[in-house]
Amino acid sequence: MGYKVLVTIDLPDIDSKIRDEFYNVLKEEKWNKIESLTTAWKVSFKDDVTREGAISTLESDLKKAKEKSKAKKVEYAIQMDKVQVTVKRL
């Protein structure tokens, strides 16, 4: 079972055009936006991808999105496990 990742992203002080471009890059890289949560994304990796490889890919994707969108500042947190990310409402 490959890694399942929850990523939260903060893009402070940017306009919606830059945010949309940033998000489009992540979607091109097969990230899945959690629609019910403002800044949360899910990413899944194949079984043969190591933890270090997954983190490297995530950071590369974020760097690409930052450069393409021209976002000035990107802050993020990554949580990774081998089980699916659980998203629920109360």
PyMOL Python script that loads the backbone (N, CA, C, O; Angstrom):
from pymol import cmd

cmd.read_pdbstr("""\
ATOM      1  N   MET A   1       0.837  -1.166   0.000  1.00  0.00           N
ATOM      2  CA  MET A   1       0.000   0.000   0.000  1.00  0.00           C
ATOM      3  C   MET A   1       0.894   1.245   0.000  1.00  0.00           C
ATOM      4  O   MET A   1       1.728   1.401   0.891  1.00  0.00           O
ATOM      5  N   GLY A   2       0.729   2.129  -0.985  1.00  0.00           N
ATOM      6  CA  GLY A   2       1.560   3.324  -1.115  1.00  0.00           C
ATOM      7  C   GLY A   2       1.176   4.415  -0.133  1.00  0.00           C
ATOM      8  O   GLY A   2       0.137   4.352   0.524  1.00  0.00           O
ATOM      9  N   TYR A   3       2.037   5.412  -0.052  1.00  0.00           N
ATOM     10  CA  TYR A   3       1.786   6.524   0.858  1.00  0.00           C
ATOM     11  C   TYR A   3       0.596   7.354   0.407  1.00  0.00           C
ATOM     12  O   TYR A   3       0.391   7.585  -0.784  1.00  0.00           O
ATOM     13  N   LYS A   4      -0.182   7.796   1.387  1.00  0.00           N
ATOM     14  CA  LYS A   4      -1.300   8.713   1.202  1.00  0.00           C
ATOM     15  C   LYS A   4      -0.928   9.964   1.979  1.00  0.00           C
ATOM     16  O   LYS A   4      -0.521   9.883   3.137  1.00  0.00           O
ATOM     17  N   VAL A   5      -1.067  11.108   1.351  1.00  0.00           N
ATOM     18  CA  VAL A   5      -0.552  12.337   1.937  1.00  0.00           C
ATOM     19  C   VAL A   5      -1.651  13.390   2.054  1.00  0.00           C
ATOM     20  O   VAL A   5      -2.467  13.565   1.149  1.00  0.00           O
ATOM     21  N   LEU A   6      -1.652  14.076   3.174  1.00  0.00           N
ATOM     22  CA  LEU A   6      -2.491  15.241   3.388  1.00  0.00           C
ATOM     23  C   LEU A   6      -1.548  16.439   3.421  1.00  0.00           C
ATOM     24  O   LEU A   6      -0.595  16.467   4.199  1.00  0.00           O
ATOM     25  N   VAL A   7      -1.822  17.428   2.570  1.00  0.00           N
ATOM     26  CA  VAL A   7      -1.000  18.634   2.512  1.00  0.00           C
ATOM     27  C   VAL A   7      -1.902  19.842   2.730  1.00  0.00           C
ATOM     28  O   VAL A   7      -2.927  19.991   2.064  1.00  0.00           O
ATOM     29  N   THR A   8      -1.517  20.699   3.663  1.00  0.00           N
ATOM     30  CA  THR A   8      -2.203  21.975   3.815  1.00  0.00           C
ATOM     31  C   THR A   8      -1.245  23.060   3.332  1.00  0.00           C
ATOM     32  O   THR A   8      -0.048  23.031   3.618  1.00  0.00           O
ATOM     33  N   ILE A   9      -1.798  24.004   2.603  1.00  0.00           N
ATOM     34  CA  ILE A   9      -0.984  25.035   1.960  1.00  0.00           C
ATOM     35  C   ILE A   9      -1.521  26.412   2.320  1.00  0.00           C
ATOM     36  O   ILE A   9      -2.727  26.654   2.276  1.00  0.00           O
ATOM     37  N   ASP A  10      -0.611  27.306   2.677  1.00  0.00           N
ATOM     38  CA  ASP A  10      -0.973  28.695   2.916  1.00  0.00           C
ATOM     39  C   ASP A  10      -0.237  29.552   1.896  1.00  0.00           C
ATOM     40  O   ASP A  10       0.985  29.471   1.765  1.00  0.00           O
ATOM     41  N   LEU A  11      -0.997  30.378   1.171  1.00  0.00           N
ATOM     42  CA  LEU A  11      -0.439  31.302   0.190  1.00  0.00           C
ATOM     43  C   LEU A  11      -0.801  32.717   0.631  1.00  0.00           C
ATOM     44  O   LEU A  11      -1.748  33.305   0.108  1.00  0.00           O
ATOM     45  N   PRO A  12      -0.054  33.270   1.589  1.00  0.00           N
ATOM     46  CA  PRO A  12      -0.427  34.568   2.152  1.00  0.00           C
ATOM     47  C   PRO A  12      -0.259  35.712   1.157  1.00  0.00           C
ATOM     48  O   PRO A  12       0.670  35.729   0.350  1.00  0.00           O
ATOM     49  N   ASP A  13      -1.172  36.654   1.237  1.00  0.00           N
ATOM     50  CA  ASP A  13      -1.073  37.906   0.486  1.00  0.00           C
ATOM     51  C   ASP A  13      -0.989  37.733  -1.032  1.00  0.00           C
ATOM     52  O   ASP A  13      -0.198  38.404  -1.695  1.00  0.00           O
ATOM     53  N   ILE A  14      -1.816  36.821  -1.583  1.00  0.00           N
ATOM     54  CA  ILE A  14      -1.850  36.704  -3.042  1.00  0.00           C
ATOM     55  C   ILE A  14      -3.279  36.886  -3.535  1.00  0.00           C
ATOM     56  O   ILE A  14      -4.242  36.711  -2.789  1.00  0.00           O
ATOM     57  N   ASP A  15      -3.390  37.242  -4.803  1.00  0.00           N
ATOM     58  CA  ASP A  15      -4.724  37.415  -5.361  1.00  0.00           C
ATOM     59  C   ASP A  15      -5.237  36.101  -5.930  1.00  0.00           C
ATOM     60  O   ASP A  15      -4.496  35.124  -6.040  1.00  0.00           O
ATOM     61  N   SER A  16      -6.498  36.092  -6.286  1.00  0.00           N
ATOM     62  CA  SER A  16      -7.141  34.856  -6.734  1.00  0.00           C
ATOM     63  C   SER A  16      -6.548  34.320  -8.034  1.00  0.00           C
ATOM     64  O   SER A  16      -6.543  33.108  -8.246  1.00  0.00           O
ATOM     65  N   LYS A  17      -6.054  35.185  -8.901  1.00  0.00           N
ATOM     66  CA  LYS A  17      -5.440  34.737 -10.158  1.00  0.00           C
ATOM     67  C   LYS A  17      -4.186  33.895  -9.890  1.00  0.00           C
ATOM     68  O   LYS A  17      -3.996  32.841 -10.497  1.00  0.00           O
ATOM     69  N   ILE A  18      -3.352  34.365  -8.992  1.00  0.00           N
ATOM     70  CA  ILE A  18      -2.135  33.616  -8.639  1.00  0.00           C
ATOM     71  C   ILE A  18      -2.511  32.313  -7.943  1.00  0.00           C
ATOM     72  O   ILE A  18      -1.925  31.268  -8.227  1.00  0.00           O
ATOM     73  N   ARG A  19      -3.477  32.367  -7.041  1.00  0.00           N
ATOM     74  CA  ARG A  19      -3.927  31.155  -6.340  1.00  0.00           C
ATOM     75  C   ARG A  19      -4.452  30.122  -7.347  1.00  0.00           C
ATOM     76  O   ARG A  19      -4.119  28.940  -7.258  1.00  0.00           O
ATOM     77  N   ASP A  20      -5.268  30.571  -8.297  1.00  0.00           N
ATOM     78  CA  ASP A  20      -5.818  29.664  -9.307  1.00  0.00           C
ATOM     79  C   ASP A  20      -4.716  29.018 -10.132  1.00  0.00           C
ATOM     80  O   ASP A  20      -4.771  27.819 -10.405  1.00  0.00           O
ATOM     81  N   GLU A  21      -3.711  29.801 -10.535  1.00  0.00           N
ATOM     82  CA  GLU A  21      -2.594  29.256 -11.312  1.00  0.00           C
ATOM     83  C   GLU A  21      -1.806  28.246 -10.476  1.00  0.00           C
ATOM     84  O   GLU A  21      -1.419  27.191 -10.978  1.00  0.00           O
ATOM     85  N   PHE A  22      -1.571  28.566  -9.215  1.00  0.00           N
ATOM     86  CA  PHE A  22      -0.863  27.660  -8.303  1.00  0.00           C
ATOM     87  C   PHE A  22      -1.624  26.336  -8.209  1.00  0.00           C
ATOM     88  O   PHE A  22      -1.039  25.261  -8.347  1.00  0.00           O
ATOM     89  N   TYR A  23      -2.930  26.426  -7.975  1.00  0.00           N
ATOM     90  CA  TYR A  23      -3.757  25.229  -7.847  1.00  0.00           C
ATOM     91  C   TYR A  23      -3.809  24.434  -9.153  1.00  0.00           C
ATOM     92  O   TYR A  23      -3.830  23.204  -9.121  1.00  0.00           O
ATOM     93  N   ASN A  24      -3.829  25.114 -10.297  1.00  0.00           N
ATOM     94  CA  ASN A  24      -3.841  24.412 -11.585  1.00  0.00           C
ATOM     95  C   ASN A  24      -2.597  23.556 -11.771  1.00  0.00           C
ATOM     96  O   ASN A  24      -2.682  22.447 -12.298  1.00  0.00           O
ATOM     97  N   VAL A  25      -1.447  24.055 -11.346  1.00  0.00           N
ATOM     98  CA  VAL A  25      -0.218  23.262 -11.440  1.00  0.00           C
ATOM     99  C   VAL A  25      -0.334  22.010 -10.582  1.00  0.00           C
ATOM    100  O   VAL A  25       0.040  20.921 -11.018  1.00  0.00           O
ATOM    101  N   LEU A  26      -0.848  22.158  -9.368  1.00  0.00           N
ATOM    102  CA  LEU A  26      -1.002  20.984  -8.498  1.00  0.00           C
ATOM    103  C   LEU A  26      -1.952  19.964  -9.128  1.00  0.00           C
ATOM    104  O   LEU A  26      -1.693  18.762  -9.073  1.00  0.00           O
ATOM    105  N   LYS A  27      -3.033  20.429  -9.717  1.00  0.00           N
ATOM    106  CA  LYS A  27      -3.969  19.515 -10.383  1.00  0.00           C
ATOM    107  C   LYS A  27      -3.308  18.796 -11.545  1.00  0.00           C
ATOM    108  O   LYS A  27      -3.551  17.607 -11.753  1.00  0.00           O
ATOM    109  N   GLU A  28      -2.467  19.504 -12.315  1.00  0.00           N
ATOM    110  CA  GLU A  28      -1.724  18.878 -13.412  1.00  0.00           C
ATOM    111  C   GLU A  28      -0.800  17.778 -12.897  1.00  0.00           C
ATOM    112  O   GLU A  28      -0.536  16.799 -13.596  1.00  0.00           O
ATOM    113  N   GLU A  29      -0.316  17.946 -11.675  1.00  0.00           N
ATOM    114  CA  GLU A  29       0.590  16.964 -11.062  1.00  0.00           C
ATOM    115  C   GLU A  29      -0.173  15.868 -10.312  1.00  0.00           C
ATOM    116  O   GLU A  29       0.422  15.086  -9.570  1.00  0.00           O
ATOM    117  N   LYS A  30      -1.492  15.819 -10.511  1.00  0.00           N
ATOM    118  CA  LYS A  30      -2.360  14.770  -9.951  1.00  0.00           C
ATOM    119  C   LYS A  30      -2.653  14.921  -8.464  1.00  0.00           C
ATOM    120  O   LYS A  30      -2.927  13.936  -7.779  1.00  0.00           O
ATOM    121  N   TRP A  31      -2.595  16.161  -7.961  1.00  0.00           N
ATOM    122  CA  TRP A  31      -3.028  16.440  -6.601  1.00  0.00           C
ATOM    123  C   TRP A  31      -4.543  16.567  -6.621  1.00  0.00           C
ATOM    124  O   TRP A  31      -5.116  16.978  -7.629  1.00  0.00           O
ATOM    125  N   ASN A  32      -5.195  16.221  -5.523  1.00  0.00           N
ATOM    126  CA  ASN A  32      -6.649  16.298  -5.427  1.00  0.00           C
ATOM    127  C   ASN A  32      -7.041  17.262  -4.314  1.00  0.00           C
ATOM    128  O   ASN A  32      -6.744  17.029  -3.143  1.00  0.00           O
ATOM    129  N   LYS A  33      -7.713  18.347  -4.692  1.00  0.00           N
ATOM    130  CA  LYS A  33      -8.173  19.340  -3.723  1.00  0.00           C
ATOM    131  C   LYS A  33      -9.318  18.752  -2.907  1.00  0.00           C
ATOM    132  O   LYS A  33     -10.244  18.161  -3.462  1.00  0.00           O
ATOM    133  N   ILE A  34      -9.251  18.915  -1.603  1.00  0.00           N
ATOM    134  CA  ILE A  34     -10.361  18.524  -0.736  1.00  0.00           C
ATOM    135  C   ILE A  34     -11.309  19.712  -0.712  1.00  0.00           C
ATOM    136  O   ILE A  34     -11.070  20.691  -0.005  1.00  0.00           O
ATOM    137  N   GLU A  35     -12.367  19.627  -1.471  1.00  0.00           N
ATOM    138  CA  GLU A  35     -13.249  20.774  -1.711  1.00  0.00           C
ATOM    139  C   GLU A  35     -13.851  21.356  -0.447  1.00  0.00           C
ATOM    140  O   GLU A  35     -14.051  22.568  -0.367  1.00  0.00           O
ATOM    141  N   SER A  36     -14.142  20.539   0.530  1.00  0.00           N
ATOM    142  CA  SER A  36     -14.788  21.038   1.740  1.00  0.00           C
ATOM    143  C   SER A  36     -13.823  21.729   2.710  1.00  0.00           C
ATOM    144  O   SER A  36     -14.254  22.301   3.711  1.00  0.00           O
ATOM    145  N   LEU A  37     -12.526  21.676   2.417  1.00  0.00           N
ATOM    146  CA  LEU A  37     -11.516  22.298   3.273  1.00  0.00           C
ATOM    147  C   LEU A  37     -10.738  23.330   2.457  1.00  0.00           C
ATOM    148  O   LEU A  37     -10.297  23.039   1.345  1.00  0.00           O
ATOM    149  N   THR A  38     -10.574  24.498   2.992  1.00  0.00           N
ATOM    150  CA  THR A  38     -10.053  25.635   2.244  1.00  0.00           C
ATOM    151  C   THR A  38      -8.668  25.420   1.644  1.00  0.00           C
ATOM    152  O   THR A  38      -8.444  25.780   0.488  1.00  0.00           O
ATOM    153  N   THR A  39      -7.741  24.850   2.390  1.00  0.00           N
ATOM    154  CA  THR A  39      -6.356  24.780   1.917  1.00  0.00           C
ATOM    155  C   THR A  39      -5.784  23.364   1.910  1.00  0.00           C
ATOM    156  O   THR A  39      -4.565  23.194   1.918  1.00  0.00           O
ATOM    157  N   ALA A  40      -6.635  22.360   1.897  1.00  0.00           N
ATOM    158  CA  ALA A  40      -6.167  20.977   2.035  1.00  0.00           C
ATOM    159  C   ALA A  40      -6.198  20.223   0.709  1.00  0.00           C
ATOM    160  O   ALA A  40      -7.105  20.390  -0.107  1.00  0.00           O
ATOM    161  N   TRP A  41      -5.184  19.392   0.523  1.00  0.00           N
ATOM    162  CA  TRP A  41      -5.031  18.576  -0.683  1.00  0.00           C
ATOM    163  C   TRP A  41      -4.659  17.146  -0.289  1.00  0.00           C
ATOM    164  O   TRP A  41      -4.072  16.911   0.767  1.00  0.00           O
ATOM    165  N   LYS A  42      -5.012  16.191  -1.164  1.00  0.00           N
ATOM    166  CA  LYS A  42      -4.608  14.793  -0.992  1.00  0.00           C
ATOM    167  C   LYS A  42      -3.739  14.399  -2.173  1.00  0.00           C
ATOM    168  O   LYS A  42      -3.970  14.819  -3.307  1.00  0.00           O
ATOM    169  N   VAL A  43      -2.728  13.579  -1.880  1.00  0.00           N
ATOM    170  CA  VAL A  43      -1.857  13.038  -2.920  1.00  0.00           C
ATOM    171  C   VAL A  43      -1.585  11.582  -2.568  1.00  0.00           C
ATOM    172  O   VAL A  43      -1.338  11.257  -1.407  1.00  0.00           O
ATOM    173  N   SER A  44      -1.631  10.704  -3.568  1.00  0.00           N
ATOM    174  CA  SER A  44      -1.337   9.280  -3.350  1.00  0.00           C
ATOM    175  C   SER A  44      -0.133   8.867  -4.172  1.00  0.00           C
ATOM    176  O   SER A  44       0.097   9.379  -5.267  1.00  0.00           O
ATOM    177  N   PHE A  45       0.635   7.928  -3.623  1.00  0.00           N
ATOM    178  CA  PHE A  45       1.816   7.414  -4.300  1.00  0.00           C
ATOM    179  C   PHE A  45       1.724   5.908  -4.464  1.00  0.00           C
ATOM    180  O   PHE A  45       1.060   5.228  -3.682  1.00  0.00           O
ATOM    181  N   LYS A  46       2.390   5.396  -5.479  1.00  0.00           N
ATOM    182  CA  LYS A  46       2.433   3.953  -5.721  1.00  0.00           C
ATOM    183  C   LYS A  46       3.233   3.262  -4.626  1.00  0.00           C
ATOM    184  O   LYS A  46       3.995   3.897  -3.897  1.00  0.00           O
ATOM    185  N   ASP A  47       3.048   1.958  -4.525  1.00  0.00           N
ATOM    186  CA  ASP A  47       3.676   1.158  -3.468  1.00  0.00           C
ATOM    187  C   ASP A  47       5.202   1.259  -3.434  1.00  0.00           C
ATOM    188  O   ASP A  47       5.802   1.192  -2.361  1.00  0.00           O
ATOM    189  N   ASP A  48       5.825   1.418  -4.592  1.00  0.00           N
ATOM    190  CA  ASP A  48       7.285   1.383  -4.647  1.00  0.00           C
ATOM    191  C   ASP A  48       7.960   2.723  -4.337  1.00  0.00           C
ATOM    192  O   ASP A  48       9.187   2.810  -4.364  1.00  0.00           O
ATOM    193  N   VAL A  49       7.181   3.762  -4.044  1.00  0.00           N
ATOM    194  CA  VAL A  49       7.748   5.080  -3.738  1.00  0.00           C
ATOM    195  C   VAL A  49       8.097   5.143  -2.252  1.00  0.00           C
ATOM    196  O   VAL A  49       7.266   4.857  -1.391  1.00  0.00           O
ATOM    197  N   THR A  50       9.338   5.520  -1.974  1.00  0.00           N
ATOM    198  CA  THR A  50       9.783   5.637  -0.579  1.00  0.00           C
ATOM    199  C   THR A  50       9.233   6.929   0.041  1.00  0.00           C
ATOM    200  O   THR A  50       8.764   7.826  -0.659  1.00  0.00           O
ATOM    201  N   ARG A  51       9.304   6.992   1.353  1.00  0.00           N
ATOM    202  CA  ARG A  51       8.881   8.210   2.059  1.00  0.00           C
ATOM    203  C   ARG A  51       9.695   9.416   1.578  1.00  0.00           C
ATOM    204  O   ARG A  51       9.141  10.483   1.316  1.00  0.00           O
ATOM    205  N   GLU A  52      11.003   9.236   1.465  1.00  0.00           N
ATOM    206  CA  GLU A  52      11.867  10.323   1.016  1.00  0.00           C
ATOM    207  C   GLU A  52      11.548  10.724  -0.421  1.00  0.00           C
ATOM    208  O   GLU A  52      11.576  11.906  -0.764  1.00  0.00           O
ATOM    209  N   GLY A  53      11.245   9.729  -1.259  1.00  0.00           N
ATOM    210  CA  GLY A  53      10.874  10.000  -2.642  1.00  0.00           C
ATOM    211  C   GLY A  53       9.566  10.766  -2.735  1.00  0.00           C
ATOM    212  O   GLY A  53       9.428  11.670  -3.559  1.00  0.00           O
ATOM    213  N   ALA A  54       8.610  10.410  -1.896  1.00  0.00           N
ATOM    214  CA  ALA A  54       7.321  11.094  -1.883  1.00  0.00           C
ATOM    215  C   ALA A  54       7.498  12.553  -1.454  1.00  0.00           C
ATOM    216  O   ALA A  54       6.944  13.458  -2.078  1.00  0.00           O
ATOM    217  N   ILE A  55       8.265  12.776  -0.398  1.00  0.00           N
ATOM    218  CA  ILE A  55       8.503  14.141   0.075  1.00  0.00           C
ATOM    219  C   ILE A  55       9.220  14.959  -0.989  1.00  0.00           C
ATOM    220  O   ILE A  55       8.882  16.121  -1.212  1.00  0.00           O
ATOM    221  N   SER A  56      10.190  14.369  -1.636  1.00  0.00           N
ATOM    222  CA  SER A  56      10.915  15.058  -2.703  1.00  0.00           C
ATOM    223  C   SER A  56       9.977  15.453  -3.844  1.00  0.00           C
ATOM    224  O   SER A  56      10.065  16.565  -4.365  1.00  0.00           O
ATOM    225  N   THR A  57       9.083  14.546  -4.229  1.00  0.00           N
ATOM    226  CA  THR A  57       8.118  14.837  -5.286  1.00  0.00           C
ATOM    227  C   THR A  57       7.165  15.948  -4.874  1.00  0.00           C
ATOM    228  O   THR A  57       6.893  16.856  -5.659  1.00  0.00           O
ATOM    229  N   LEU A  58       6.658  15.882  -3.654  1.00  0.00           N
ATOM    230  CA  LEU A  58       5.749  16.913  -3.154  1.00  0.00           C
ATOM    231  C   LEU A  58       6.429  18.284  -3.172  1.00  0.00           C
ATOM    232  O   LEU A  58       5.846  19.265  -3.632  1.00  0.00           O
ATOM    233  N   GLU A  59       7.648  18.344  -2.676  1.00  0.00           N
ATOM    234  CA  GLU A  59       8.360  19.614  -2.638  1.00  0.00           C
ATOM    235  C   GLU A  59       8.660  20.128  -4.038  1.00  0.00           C
ATOM    236  O   GLU A  59       8.601  21.333  -4.282  1.00  0.00           O
ATOM    237  N   SER A  60       8.979  19.234  -4.947  1.00  0.00           N
ATOM    238  CA  SER A  60       9.219  19.622  -6.341  1.00  0.00           C
ATOM    239  C   SER A  60       7.949  20.186  -6.976  1.00  0.00           C
ATOM    240  O   SER A  60       8.003  21.196  -7.678  1.00  0.00           O
ATOM    241  N   ASP A  61       6.809  19.540  -6.735  1.00  0.00           N
ATOM    242  CA  ASP A  61       5.534  20.019  -7.269  1.00  0.00           C
ATOM    243  C   ASP A  61       5.192  21.402  -6.706  1.00  0.00           C
ATOM    244  O   ASP A  61       4.739  22.278  -7.443  1.00  0.00           O
ATOM    245  N   LEU A  62       5.408  21.595  -5.411  1.00  0.00           N
ATOM    246  CA  LEU A  62       5.125  22.886  -4.796  1.00  0.00           C
ATOM    247  C   LEU A  62       6.041  23.977  -5.336  1.00  0.00           C
ATOM    248  O   LEU A  62       5.603  25.106  -5.560  1.00  0.00           O
ATOM    249  N   LYS A  63       7.300  23.644  -5.543  1.00  0.00           N
ATOM    250  CA  LYS A  63       8.250  24.607  -6.114  1.00  0.00           C
ATOM    251  C   LYS A  63       7.827  24.982  -7.532  1.00  0.00           C
ATOM    252  O   LYS A  63       7.865  26.155  -7.903  1.00  0.00           O
ATOM    253  N   LYS A  64       7.429  23.999  -8.317  1.00  0.00           N
ATOM    254  CA  LYS A  64       6.964  24.253  -9.683  1.00  0.00           C
ATOM    255  C   LYS A  64       5.744  25.166  -9.669  1.00  0.00           C
ATOM    256  O   LYS A  64       5.667  26.108 -10.458  1.00  0.00           O
ATOM    257  N   ALA A  65       4.795  24.896  -8.784  1.00  0.00           N
ATOM    258  CA  ALA A  65       3.588  25.714  -8.686  1.00  0.00           C
ATOM    259  C   ALA A  65       3.934  27.143  -8.261  1.00  0.00           C
ATOM    260  O   ALA A  65       3.357  28.103  -8.771  1.00  0.00           O
ATOM    261  N   LYS A  66       4.867  27.276  -7.336  1.00  0.00           N
ATOM    262  CA  LYS A  66       5.293  28.601  -6.877  1.00  0.00           C
ATOM    263  C   LYS A  66       5.916  29.388  -8.017  1.00  0.00           C
ATOM    264  O   LYS A  66       5.598  30.561  -8.213  1.00  0.00           O
ATOM    265  N   GLU A  67       6.795  28.754  -8.766  1.00  0.00           N
ATOM    266  CA  GLU A  67       7.473  29.430  -9.869  1.00  0.00           C
ATOM    267  C   GLU A  67       6.503  29.806 -10.985  1.00  0.00           C
ATOM    268  O   GLU A  67       6.531  30.936 -11.473  1.00  0.00           O
ATOM    269  N   LYS A  68       5.646  28.871 -11.392  1.00  0.00           N
ATOM    270  CA  LYS A  68       4.707  29.141 -12.490  1.00  0.00           C
ATOM    271  C   LYS A  68       3.680  30.207 -12.134  1.00  0.00           C
ATOM    272  O   LYS A  68       3.305  31.018 -12.980  1.00  0.00           O
ATOM    273  N   SER A  69       3.232  30.206 -10.900  1.00  0.00           N
ATOM    274  CA  SER A  69       2.201  31.160 -10.492  1.00  0.00           C
ATOM    275  C   SER A  69       2.785  32.501 -10.063  1.00  0.00           C
ATOM    276  O   SER A  69       2.080  33.506  -9.976  1.00  0.00           O
ATOM    277  N   LYS A  70       4.082  32.495  -9.798  1.00  0.00           N
ATOM    278  CA  LYS A  70       4.775  33.673  -9.280  1.00  0.00           C
ATOM    279  C   LYS A  70       4.306  34.056  -7.863  1.00  0.00           C
ATOM    280  O   LYS A  70       4.322  35.227  -7.486  1.00  0.00           O
ATOM    281  N   ALA A  71       3.896  33.055  -7.103  1.00  0.00           N
ATOM    282  CA  ALA A  71       3.553  33.282  -5.698  1.00  0.00           C
ATOM    283  C   ALA A  71       4.829  33.665  -4.951  1.00  0.00           C
ATOM    284  O   ALA A  71       5.886  33.077  -5.178  1.00  0.00           O
ATOM    285  N   LYS A  72       4.730  34.639  -4.074  1.00  0.00           N
ATOM    286  CA  LYS A  72       5.918  35.109  -3.365  1.00  0.00           C
ATOM    287  C   LYS A  72       6.272  34.238  -2.171  1.00  0.00           C
ATOM    288  O   LYS A  72       7.447  34.070  -1.842  1.00  0.00           O
ATOM    289  N   LYS A  73       5.252  33.685  -1.525  1.00  0.00           N
ATOM    290  CA  LYS A  73       5.491  32.918  -0.298  1.00  0.00           C
ATOM    291  C   LYS A  73       4.540  31.730  -0.253  1.00  0.00           C
ATOM    292  O   LYS A  73       3.338  31.874  -0.478  1.00  0.00           O
ATOM    293  N   VAL A  74       5.086  30.562   0.039  1.00  0.00           N
ATOM    294  CA  VAL A  74       4.287  29.340   0.160  1.00  0.00           C
ATOM    295  C   VAL A  74       4.686  28.653   1.463  1.00  0.00           C
ATOM    296  O   VAL A  74       5.861  28.367   1.693  1.00  0.00           O
ATOM    297  N   GLU A  75       3.699  28.394   2.303  1.00  0.00           N
ATOM    298  CA  GLU A  75       3.930  27.643   3.537  1.00  0.00           C
ATOM    299  C   GLU A  75       3.065  26.403   3.482  1.00  0.00           C
ATOM    300  O   GLU A  75       1.929  26.453   3.010  1.00  0.00           O
ATOM    301  N   TYR A  76       3.597  25.282   3.966  1.00  0.00           N
ATOM    302  CA  TYR A  76       2.836  24.039   3.866  1.00  0.00           C
ATOM    303  C   TYR A  76       3.201  23.079   4.988  1.00  0.00           C
ATOM    304  O   TYR A  76       4.269  23.166   5.594  1.00  0.00           O
ATOM    305  N   ALA A  77       2.271  22.159   5.244  1.00  0.00           N
ATOM    306  CA  ALA A  77       2.497  21.068   6.186  1.00  0.00           C
ATOM    307  C   ALA A  77       2.117  19.779   5.474  1.00  0.00           C
ATOM    308  O   ALA A  77       1.144  19.734   4.721  1.00  0.00           O
ATOM    309  N   ILE A  78       2.894  18.736   5.722  1.00  0.00           N
ATOM    310  CA  ILE A  78       2.672  17.431   5.092  1.00  0.00           C
ATOM    311  C   ILE A  78       2.479  16.383   6.181  1.00  0.00           C
ATOM    312  O   ILE A  78       3.263  16.309   7.127  1.00  0.00           O
ATOM    313  N   GLN A  79       1.434  15.576   6.043  1.00  0.00           N
ATOM    314  CA  GLN A  79       1.219  14.415   6.909  1.00  0.00           C
ATOM    315  C   GLN A  79       1.095  13.199   6.005  1.00  0.00           C
ATOM    316  O   GLN A  79       0.300  13.202   5.064  1.00  0.00           O
ATOM    317  N   MET A  80       1.863  12.172   6.277  1.00  0.00           N
ATOM    318  CA  MET A  80       1.944  11.022   5.390  1.00  0.00           C
ATOM    319  C   MET A  80       1.753   9.720   6.148  1.00  0.00           C
ATOM    320  O   MET A  80       2.277   9.548   7.249  1.00  0.00           O
ATOM    321  N   ASP A  81       0.991   8.795   5.544  1.00  0.00           N
ATOM    322  CA  ASP A  81       0.765   7.479   6.141  1.00  0.00           C
ATOM    323  C   ASP A  81       0.449   6.508   5.012  1.00  0.00           C
ATOM    324  O   ASP A  81       0.381   6.905   3.849  1.00  0.00           O
ATOM    325  N   LYS A  82       0.262   5.266   5.344  1.00  0.00           N
ATOM    326  CA  LYS A  82      -0.084   4.251   4.354  1.00  0.00           C
ATOM    327  C   LYS A  82      -1.583   4.010   4.269  1.00  0.00           C
ATOM    328  O   LYS A  82      -2.031   3.189   3.468  1.00  0.00           O
ATOM    329  N   VAL A  83      -2.367   4.713   5.082  1.00  0.00           N
ATOM    330  CA  VAL A  83      -3.828   4.581   5.038  1.00  0.00           C
ATOM    331  C   VAL A  83      -4.424   5.823   4.383  1.00  0.00           C
ATOM    332  O   VAL A  83      -3.790   6.876   4.329  1.00  0.00           O
ATOM    333  N   GLN A  84      -5.642   5.686   3.890  1.00  0.00           N
ATOM    334  CA  GLN A  84      -6.314   6.788   3.213  1.00  0.00           C
ATOM    335  C   GLN A  84      -6.527   7.981   4.160  1.00  0.00           C
ATOM    336  O   GLN A  84      -6.723   7.808   5.363  1.00  0.00           O
ATOM    337  N   VAL A  85      -6.484   9.176   3.595  1.00  0.00           N
ATOM    338  CA  VAL A  85      -6.816  10.383   4.323  1.00  0.00           C
ATOM    339  C   VAL A  85      -8.316  10.365   4.590  1.00  0.00           C
ATOM    340  O   VAL A  85      -9.109  10.132   3.678  1.00  0.00           O
ATOM    341  N   THR A  86      -8.700  10.609   5.826  1.00  0.00           N
ATOM    342  CA  THR A  86     -10.118  10.615   6.191  1.00  0.00           C
ATOM    343  C   THR A  86     -10.623  12.041   6.230  1.00  0.00           C
ATOM    344  O   THR A  86     -10.055  12.895   6.911  1.00  0.00           O
ATOM    345  N   VAL A  87     -11.709  12.298   5.484  1.00  0.00           N
ATOM    346  CA  VAL A  87     -12.337  13.610   5.468  1.00  0.00           C
ATOM    347  C   VAL A  87     -13.797  13.418   5.824  1.00  0.00           C
ATOM    348  O   VAL A  87     -14.498  12.643   5.172  1.00  0.00           O
ATOM    349  N   LYS A  88     -14.269  14.121   6.860  1.00  0.00           N
ATOM    350  CA  LYS A  88     -15.666  13.985   7.304  1.00  0.00           C
ATOM    351  C   LYS A  88     -16.208  15.331   7.728  1.00  0.00           C
ATOM    352  O   LYS A  88     -15.466  16.295   7.913  1.00  0.00           O
ATOM    353  N   ARG A  89     -17.515  15.373   7.876  1.00  0.00           N
ATOM    354  CA  ARG A  89     -18.203  16.553   8.405  1.00  0.00           C
ATOM    355  C   ARG A  89     -18.993  16.168   9.640  1.00  0.00           C
ATOM    356  O   ARG A  89     -19.480  15.043   9.750  1.00  0.00           O
ATOM    357  N   LEU A  90     -19.117  17.088  10.552  1.00  0.00           N
ATOM    358  CA  LEU A  90     -19.949  16.880  11.745  1.00  0.00           C
ATOM    359  C   LEU A  90     -21.183  17.742  11.638  1.00  0.00           C
ATOM    360  O   LEU A  90     -22.027  17.726  12.534  1.00  0.00           O
TER     361      LEU A  90
END
""", "prot")
cmd.dss("prot")
cmd.show_as("cartoon", "prot")
cmd.util.cbc("prot")
cmd.orient("prot")
